[in-house]
Amino acid sequence: MEEQSIGVQLIAQERQKQIDKYGFTAQYSVEHPEYYENKQLQQAALILTGLDYAESPVTPDNWDPDRFTKLCNENRKERLIIAGALIAAELDRLSELEN
């Protein structure tokens, strides 16, 4: 098997940080639907990937606006990494729900 791309590695590292630092496991997201059930992870990923200039982002429902604004203020590369990890988190959540 070929070596993972740098992008995949960066997203995997960010996803692991979400789990280790904040406890945002798939099980956590299943147990807290108020943060995830209404596609908030997808919404956040779309917002982060679409920011090209300073603007006031719409914070996903029930998310901490200060924390989300901090994510939005990251540079473009970091926002893309975080967005990729959020998509991975949503896939984790959906897989957990299927079990």
C-alpha positions as CSV (number, residue, x, y, z in Angstrom):
1,M,0.0,0.0,0.0
2,E,1.2,3.5,-0.8
3,E,2.2,5.9,1.8
4,Q,-0.6,8.2,3.0
5,S,-0.7,11.7,1.6
6,I,0.3,14.6,3.7
7,G,-3.3,15.9,3.6
8,V,-4.7,12.6,5.0
9,Q,-2.1,12.6,7.7
10,L,-2.9,16.1,8.8
11,I,-6.6,15.4,8.9
12,A,-6.0,12.2,10.9
13,Q,-3.9,14.1,13.4
14,E,-6.5,16.8,13.8
15,R,-9.3,14.2,14.2
16,Q,-7.2,12.5,16.9
17,K,-6.7,15.9,18.6
18,Q,-10.4,16.3,18.7
19,I,-10.7,13.0,20.5
20,D,-7.7,13.3,22.8
21,K,-8.0,17.0,23.8
22,Y,-11.7,17.6,23.7
23,G,-13.2,14.1,24.1
24,F,-15.2,14.4,20.9
25,T,-15.4,10.6,20.2
26,A,-18.1,9.0,18.1
27,Q,-19.8,7.8,21.2
28,Y,-19.8,11.4,22.6
29,S,-21.5,12.7,19.5
30,V,-24.1,10.0,19.7
31,E,-24.8,10.8,23.4
32,H,-25.0,14.6,22.6
33,P,-27.3,14.9,19.6
34,E,-27.9,18.6,20.4
35,Y,-24.5,19.3,19.0
36,Y,-24.5,16.9,16.0
37,E,-27.9,15.7,15.0
38,N,-28.8,18.6,12.7
39,K,-25.7,18.3,10.5
40,Q,-23.7,20.7,12.5
41,L,-20.4,19.0,11.7
42,Q,-21.2,19.2,8.0
43,Q,-22.3,22.8,8.4
44,A,-19.1,23.7,10.3
45,A,-16.9,22.0,7.6
46,L,-18.7,24.0,4.9
47,I,-18.3,27.3,6.7
48,L,-14.6,26.6,7.4
49,T,-13.8,25.7,3.8
50,G,-15.8,28.7,2.4
51,L,-14.1,31.4,4.3
52,D,-11.8,33.4,2.1
53,Y,-11.8,36.7,3.9
54,A,-12.8,38.2,7.2
55,E,-16.5,37.8,7.7
56,S,-18.9,36.9,10.5
57,P,-19.4,33.2,10.3
58,V,-22.7,31.6,11.3
59,T,-22.0,29.3,14.3
60,P,-23.6,25.9,14.1
61,D,-26.6,25.4,16.4
62,N,-25.6,24.9,20.1
63,W,-21.9,25.3,19.4
64,D,-19.8,27.8,21.4
65,P,-19.5,30.9,19.2
66,D,-16.2,32.0,20.6
67,R,-14.6,28.6,20.0
68,F,-16.0,28.4,16.5
69,T,-14.9,32.0,15.7
70,K,-11.4,31.0,16.8
71,L,-11.5,28.1,14.3
72,C,-12.7,30.4,11.6
73,N,-9.8,32.8,12.3
74,E,-7.2,30.1,11.5
75,N,-5.3,30.3,8.3
76,R,-6.7,28.6,5.2
77,K,-4.6,25.5,5.5
78,E,-5.6,24.9,9.1
79,R,-9.3,25.5,8.4
80,L,-9.2,22.9,5.6
81,I,-7.5,20.4,8.0
82,I,-10.1,21.1,10.7
83,A,-12.9,20.8,8.1
84,G,-11.6,17.5,6.9
85,A,-11.4,16.2,10.5
86,L,-15.0,17.4,11.1
87,I,-16.2,15.4,8.1
88,A,-14.3,12.4,9.5
89,A,-16.0,13.0,12.9
90,E,-19.4,12.9,11.2
91,L,-18.5,9.7,9.5
92,D,-17.5,8.3,12.9
93,R,-20.8,9.4,14.4
94,L,-22.8,7.8,11.6
95,S,-20.9,4.6,11.9
96,E,-21.5,4.5,15.6
97,L,-25.2,5.0,15.1
98,E,-25.3,2.0,12.7
99,N,-23.8,-0.3,15.4
